[in-house]
Amino acid sequence: MTAKAINWEEIHTWYQWLQETKIRALKAELKRCKKISDVYMQPAYVKLVRHIGGNVDVNSFLPVIAGVLAHTECSNENKEAITLATRMATKLKQNRPAISPLRFKQLLACEDEDKLLRLLIRIVKQVEFFDIVDFAESLYYWGINGGVKTKKQWAYNYYTNLSEEFLQKST
């Protein structure tokens, strides 16, 4: 049986729903999740699964996506689509990248879902905005085949946008 393709724009629709003030409690419950096993039991996560058609690969990192997006305050509205990896390399205060090369390497080496959830929550709190649809699509496959394609793309986006000064320090 062939799996139906996921419409990634539905992630953005779900994310907008999650931002509504009338469901603040559901978002708060999702934000309190410390482990992936907690995310699976949240009504907001179940709504996401249903929203994308219930067609979820069990090896996907969809629970990580839901847990991380509960901590973001970004939007694709009126912003150019900038990937999270690109945004991590963007200079912020004191002419430093938002995420250090060391933290980025830790992220790419991460295979544990619970640790990845914690790392990404810390990261998204440090960046201003990013393309959540691209984030969801690339992170979905993190757990499938070791996420090789995603990790390569994120490394390319990060290191090609890192300033020369920090690029030399990271080697």
N, C-alpha and C positions, 0 to 999 in steps of 0.2 A: 504494500500500500504506500503510495507516494504522499508525502506530507504537503499540505497546502502552503503556499508561500505566505509569509506574514506581510501585511501592509504596515510598513514602519510609521507611516503618518498617524496610524491609530495610537501609537505610543504618545505622540504629541497631544492627541485629543484626550487621552487618559490623564496625561500630565496636567492639562488645563482643568480637567474635572477635579483633580487632586488639589488644585490651588483655590477652589471655591471655598468661601468662608463657611458655608452651611455644612460642610463635611470636615471641618477642622479636626474633629475628634478622630476620624479615620486616619488622617494624615499623621496626627500625633502618635497614634498606636503604631503606625508603620515606622515612624522616626525612633521609637523606643526599642525597636528590634536590634538586638546585639548579635544575633546569629541568624543564618539563613533559615534554619528550621523554624524560627519564630515568624519569619516573613511569610512562609507558606500558609500560615494559619490566619493571616490578616484579611479582613473583608476587602480592603483596597487592592491587595494582590490578586485575590480571586476575581475581582472586577476587571483587572488588567488582563488576566488570562482569558476571560470571557470576551473582553473587548477586542482582542486580537484573534478571536475565533476558536479559542480553546485548543489550538494546535501548537503545543509547546514541546520541543525536544527536551526530554528529561535531563540531558546533559548540558542544556543551555544555562546561562547565568541570568535568566529572567528575574529570579528573586533578588539578585544583586542589583539589577537595574532598578527595580521597584524601590528597594531599600535606599539606594543612593539618590534617586530622583526625589524622594520625600524630603531630602535635606537641601535641595537646590531651590533657588529663587530666580532662575534664569528663564528666558523665553526666546523663542525663535522669531517673535514679532519684531519687525523693524530693525533687525540686526543682520549683519551678513553672517552667513553660516561659517563659523569657525569651530574646528574640531577641538575636543577637550585636550588632546595632545599638543596641538598648536597653542592653545590658550595656556597650557602649563609652562611653555617655553617663553611666553610673553613677559617682558619686563614689567615689574610693578614698582614698588617702593625701593629706593636706594639702588636703582638700576640693576636689580637682580631678577632672575626668572621667578615666576610665581611658585614653581616647584623646582627644587634643586635637582641636578643630575643624579645625585645619590638616591634621593627619594624616588625619582623616576625609574632608576634601575631596580629598586626594591619592588616597585609596582610591576614591572615587566617580569620579574622573577617569581611573582606570587602565583601560586597554584591553589591555595586553600581559599575556598569561598568566603569563609568567615573573616579571614585576614584581609582578603580583597575588599570586602564590604567596608571594613574599618578604614583601610587605606584610602579608598575612593571617597568616603564621606569626608575625611580630613582634607583631601585634595579639592573637592568641589566647593568646600567652604572658603577656599583661598582664591578661587578664580571668579571673575565677575559673571560671565555668561559664556555659553558654548552651545553648539548644535546638539540638542538632546536626541534628535532622531538619529544622527550619525553615531552618537554615544551608545544609544540603545542597540542599534544594529551591529556595531562592532563588538560590544561587550557580550551580546547574546551568544556569539560564537567563541568566546574566551575559553569555555569549558569543553568545546568540541575540538578534537585533534590538537589539544594543547594550546589552542588559540594562536597558532603560529602566524597565520595571515594577519590577524588583528594586531599582534605584538609587533610584527614587522612594519605595518602601516603606522602604528602609533610612534614607533622609534623614528621612522622617517619624518613624520610630521613634527615631532619634538626636536630632533637634532638639526633639522634644516631651518628651524625657526629660532634656535638658541643663538644668543649673541656669540661672536667669535671669542670673546674673553672667557665665557663660561664653557664653551666648547673645548678650549684648550685645557681648562681645569678638570674637565670630566674624563680626559683620557689618561 
